[in-house]
Amino acid sequence: MNTSAAGDTAPQLAPTLIDWFATNARDLPWRRPGFSAWGTLVSEFMLQQTPVARVVPRLQEWLERWPTPAALAESSPGDAVRAWQSLGYPRRALWLHSCAVAITERHGGEVPRAVDDLLALPGVGDYTARAVAAFAFGDRHPVVDTNIRRVIARAVTGDAEPGPPSGRRDLAAMLEILPLEPAAARAFNAAIMELGAVVCTARAPRCELCPISGSCAWRARGYPGYDGKRKAAQKKYEGSDRQVRGLVLAQLRSLPADDTSTLSRKRLAAVWQESTQLDRAIEGLLADGLAIESPSGLRLP
């Protein structure tokens, strides 16, 4: 990692990106005035490894049905899993339901503001806790996602890629360039994230549109390739246990939303011919709490 350019580049990032963001930000629901802290939390859960275009309509449906944590807490976990539909990683639906229950029971139905309180909620990690505190409440916290890590790696340290994530190191790197004033810090968190999402992309960066290209350390070094450590590539989806789990879960979602309708393992055998893999997928769903089994068969929790 090249750190020599950091001191020269970092002071220029915030004002330039905040100005750029003011006129170039996408119109997204969670950026609109008056958007609730609960809506922000829901959106952050949904946006994990899921494209924005798929999240926006599902988010609207969720907040119309469950406008508060208490409203979701009154529904069953199965309702949450069913409403999650095709967003992927359906355990997030269970965590979000558990969050709603915890917020209702521990915090009077109001999303907590303190990062430590947010981190204590089910399924909430460093990124989500700080994103809610920064974007919903306007507090000064470094927010770090994949897009932000990539922009810092390129613009500040001159590397093509950021390398495997490190919570401590990544938060420290973002904190070093974060404006001191809370409103500016909030805007900068959003701006640098937006730059990584739409301009400084992983495979095809649009450097000709970048507002900080003139001070980008990676550009100054002649766009060297990346030769550092990489995180392990995700296994192919087709034919994987994840695909089989998804097929089984789709069948369970199709059941009526009651406590009596079930699908037997024999009927579920029609979704996948390889019985060992099918059994493994079903056992995984049961272990994760995404399905429950009774003598009559399986259903959502």
N, C-alpha and C positions, 0 to 999 in steps of 0.2 A: 504494500500500500504506500502510495506517495503522499506524504503529509506536508510537503514543503509549500504547496500552494494554498493550504487551508487558511492561513492568516490573511492572505491577500484577497481571497475570494469571499470568505464568509461574511464580512461586513456589507458586501454589496447585494447579497441575496435577498434579504428581507424586504427592503423598500421597493426594489425592482419587481419582485414577484407579487407583492401585495398590490402594486399598481396594475400589473398585468392581470391579476385575478379579478380585480374590480370590474374589468371590461370584458373578460374572456371566460369567466366561470360558467359552466353549464347550469341551466335552471333545473335544480334537483329539489325534491320536496323537503329534504332535511336541511336545506340551506335557506329556506324561506322564513321570513319573520314570523314569530309566534309558534314555530314548530315545537312540539312538546319534548321534554326530556325523555319520556316514555317512547315517543316516536323515534327519537335519536337512538335509544338503546335497541329497539326493534330493528331499525335500519342497519345498525352495526352488526348485529347477529346475522342478518340476511346477506349482507355484503361480503361476508367472509368467503373468499374463493368463488364468488358468484358474480357474473356481469351485472352492471347497473341496469341494463335494459330489461333483464329478467326480474330484478328486484322491485322496480318502481310499481308495476301493477299489483304485485303480491303485497307490497307494503300498504298500499291504499286499501286493499281488501281487509287486511289484518286490522288496521286502525279503525276502519268503519265498524268491524265486528267487535273488536276489543280495544276501545279507545283509552283504557286505563289498565294498569296492572291488575286491579281488583276484578275487572271484567274477565280477563283471561284466567285468573286464578279460580274463578267460579266454574269454568269449563273443565273438561277432562283433559289429561295429557293426550289422549287419542284424538280429540278435536284439534289440538295444535298440530299433531303429526299429519292429520288428514289435510288441514289447511295449508301445510307447508308445500304440498304437491311436489313440483319438480325442481325446487330450489337446490337440492343436493345436500349431502351431509345432514340427514334428518335428525340426528341426535341434537342438533342445534335447536330444533323445535321443542324437544323435551327440556333442554336447559333453559330456554326462554320461558317455558311454562313454570319451571321451578323458580326462575327469577321472579316471575309475577307473584308467586306464592310468598316467596321470601320478602319481597318489597311490601306486600300487603300486611304480612304478619310482623315484620321488624321495623318498618319505616312508615307505617300509617298510610300505605298506598302511594307514597311519593318516592320517585327515584332519588336515591341519596346523591349528595354532591361530592362528598369526600372520596378520594381515590381508594383509600383503605376500605371504606364501606362498599364501594363498587366491586373491588377485588374479592370481597367476601361473598358475593353473589354467585350462584352456580353458573359455571361456564364462562365467567368473565375473567379475561386475562389482562396483561399489561396494556395491550393496545386498546381494547374495548373500554377499559376503565378510564384511561386518559382521554380517549376520544369523547366519551360522554361528558367528562368533567370540563374539557376544553370547549367542545362545540355546543353542548346544551347549556352549560352554566357560565362559559366565558372565562374560566380560570386558566392561569398560566401553567401549562404542562406540556412537555414534549410528547408529540404523538408520532409514532413510528410504524409505518406499514411497508409493504414491499416497494411501493412506488417511491416513498420518501427515502428509503435506504438506497435505491438506485440513483436518485438525483444527487444525494450527498456523495455517493461513491464517485460519480462522474464529475460533478461541478466542483466539489471541494477537494477530494483526494486524488482525482485523476485516473480512477480505475473504471474499466468498462462495466464491471459488475460489482456488487457489494460483498459477495461471498456469503457463506452460511450465516444465518442470523445469530446475534448475541444480544440478549435483552439489555444487559448492563452496558455493553459497548455502544449499542445503537442508540439507547436513550441518552447517553453522555454526548454522543456526536450531535444529536439533534438539539440538546439543551445548549450546547456551545454556540449555536447560531440562532437560537430562539430570541426574539425581541423581549425586552424586559417588561414592556407595558402589556397588560393582559389582552386588550383588544387587538393590538398588533400581533401578539403571539397567536391568538386564535385565528386571525386572518392568514398569518404565515403558515400555520399548520395546514390549513385548507389549501392555500395557494401552492405550496410545494408538492402536496399530494396530487393536486390537479395537474400540475406540470408533468409529473411522472406518469399519470394515467393517460394523458392525451397528446403530449409532445415528446417527452423523454422516455419513450416506451422501450420495452426490453429488446425487441427484435428489429424495429425500424424507427429509430429516433428521428424526429423531424427537426433537425438542428437549425434549419433555415427559418423556422418559426419561433425558436426559443428566445425569450427575452434576456436570458443570461448567457447566451452563447459567447459573447465577447469576453467574459471572465471565467468561462468553463475550463477547469484544469485538464479535463480529458481532451477537449478540443485543442488546448494549447500544447499538449503532448503528442498530438498527431493521431488521436484515436487508437491507442495501442490495444491489442487484444487482451483478453483476460486469461491468465494462467494460474489463478489461485484455486483454492478449494471450492468445490460445488456441492450443494446438497443433493442427496440421492434423487434420481428421477422417479416420478410416480409410475407405478406399474400400469401397463396397458389396461384400459377399462373393459374392452370387449373380451368376454369369456372369463372375467375375473369374479371373485366372490362379491365384490361391490356391485357388479351388474346383477348377479343372482339375487342379492339382498334387495336391490331396487325392484326387481320383478316381483318378488314375494310381497314387498311392502305395497306395491301398486295394487295387488290383489286384495290385500287387507284394507286398503283405503276405499276400495270399491264397495265394501260391505256397508249396510245401513248403519247409521250412527246410533247404535243401541248396545245394550250389554248382553244380548242374546245371540246375535248373528256371528257365526264363526266359519272358518274354513278348515277342513280336515287336512292332515298331511297328505292323504291320498289324493285329494282334489288339487292340492298345491303341486303335486308331482307333474302336473301338466305344464307348468311354467318352465321346467328345466329337466332335461332328460338324464343328466348325470346325477344319480341319487346321492352319492357321497358329498358332492359339492353343494347340492341343494340342502342336505341335512346340516352341513356346516354353516351355510348362510342363515338357516332358520335358527340354529343354536346361537349364532351371533346376534341376531335380532332379539332373541329372548334375553340374552346376557346384557344387552345394552338397554333393555327396558322399552324397546320399540314395539314389542309384541308380548302378549301373554297367552298362556296355553291352559286350556281346561280339558276335561275328558271329551268334550264335543269338538274341540279344534282350537284354532288360533284366531286372535282378533287384536286390534289395536288396544293400547292400555287405557 
